[in-house]
Structure formats: C-alpha cells, structure tokens
C-alpha cells in the first residue's frame, strides 16, 4: 500500500472521499427532472462549499445535504 492509498482501501476500489468525478458534478443546484437513476444523485461545488443532491421521486423534488 502506498502513501496515496487510504488505509483499508484496496487498489482499484473507490474511496467515498473521492466522490467528485465518480458522480456527476455541477456548479449550481440541479433544476432538471432526472430520467435515469444515474442522474438522481449529483454533487454541487460552488465556491468553497460542496453539497450532495438526491432526487426524491415520491415528492418530485431535490433534497440537499451539505458535505464537510
């Protein structure tokens, strides 16, 4: 294991902290209605803050969680 690999992560595995690039990243909150499951989760990076948006299909709206 090298210094760039977090402990407990095997080569080839994704680490949850490397979520950008793995999930669609936008610069503003999503306003579209997703058509596929892969479009229902996005990361928004605006300035120095990051938020995770998940589409709530029951209520047809986006839910936001601030990432620290």
LINZILIN-V682509 format. One record per residue. N is the residue number from 1. RES is the residue in one letter. SS is DSSP state (2 for helix, 1 for strand, 0 for the rest). PSI is psi in radians with two decimals (none if undefined). NEAR is the number of other C-alpha atoms within 8 Angstrom. Layout:
n=N res=RES ss=SS psi=PSI near=NEAR
n=N res=RES ss=SS psi=PSI near=NEAR
//
This chain:
n=1 res=X ss=0 psi=2.32 near=4
n=2 res=X ss=0 psi=3.08 near=4
n=3 res=X ss=0 psi=-0.32 near=5
n=4 res=X ss=0 psi=-0.18 near=4
n=5 res=X ss=0 psi=2.08 near=9
n=6 res=X ss=0 psi=2.56 near=7
n=7 res=X ss=0 psi=2.47 near=5
n=8 res=X ss=0 psi=-0.07 near=4
n=9 res=X ss=0 psi=2.20 near=9
n=10 res=X ss=0 psi=2.66 near=6
n=11 res=X ss=0 psi=2.37 near=5
n=12 res=X ss=0 psi=-0.25 near=4
n=13 res=X ss=0 psi=2.64 near=6
n=14 res=X ss=0 psi=2.42 near=6
n=15 res=X ss=0 psi=2.43 near=8
n=16 res=X ss=2 psi=-0.48 near=5
n=17 res=X ss=2 psi=-0.26 near=4
n=18 res=X ss=2 psi=0.75 near=8
n=19 res=X ss=0 psi=-0.52 near=8
n=20 res=X ss=1 psi=2.36 near=8
n=21 res=X ss=0 psi=-0.52 near=7
n=22 res=X ss=0 psi=-0.61 near=6
n=23 res=X ss=1 psi=2.56 near=9
n=24 res=X ss=0 psi=2.31 near=10
n=25 res=X ss=1 psi=2.26 near=10
n=26 res=X ss=1 psi=2.94 near=10
n=27 res=X ss=0 psi=-0.08 near=7
n=28 res=X ss=0 psi=2.80 near=7
n=29 res=X ss=0 psi=2.44 near=7
n=30 res=X ss=0 psi=2.51 near=8
n=31 res=X ss=0 psi=-0.09 near=4
n=32 res=X ss=0 psi=2.86 near=4
n=33 res=X ss=0 psi=2.01 near=5
n=34 res=X ss=0 psi=2.51 near=8
n=35 res=X ss=0 psi=-0.44 near=5
n=36 res=X ss=0 psi=2.76 near=6
n=37 res=X ss=2 psi=-0.68 near=7
n=38 res=X ss=2 psi=-0.33 near=5
n=39 res=X ss=2 psi=-0.10 near=9
n=40 res=X ss=0 psi=-0.10 near=10
n=41 res=X ss=1 psi=2.13 near=12
n=42 res=X ss=1 psi=2.68 near=13
n=43 res=X ss=1 psi=2.34 near=13
n=44 res=X ss=1 psi=2.15 near=13
n=45 res=X ss=1 psi=2.00 near=12
n=46 res=X ss=1 psi=1.95 near=8
n=47 res=X ss=0 psi=-2.20 near=4
n=48 res=X ss=0 psi=0.06 near=5
n=49 res=X ss=1 psi=2.66 near=9
n=50 res=X ss=1 psi=2.40 near=11
n=51 res=X ss=1 psi=2.60 near=11
n=52 res=X ss=1 psi=2.22 near=12
n=53 res=X ss=1 psi=2.31 near=15
n=54 res=X ss=1 psi=2.29 near=10
n=55 res=X ss=1 psi=2.20 near=11
n=56 res=X ss=1 psi=1.79 near=9
n=57 res=X ss=0 psi=-0.45 near=6
n=58 res=X ss=0 psi=-0.77 near=4
n=59 res=X ss=0 psi=0.01 near=5
n=60 res=X ss=0 psi=0.91 near=8
n=61 res=X ss=1 psi=2.84 near=7
n=62 res=X ss=1 psi=2.36 near=9
n=63 res=X ss=1 psi=2.45 near=8
n=64 res=X ss=1 psi=2.48 near=8
n=65 res=X ss=1 psi=2.26 near=7
n=66 res=X ss=1 psi=2.31 near=8
n=67 res=X ss=1 psi=2.42 near=7
n=68 res=X ss=0 psi=none near=4
//
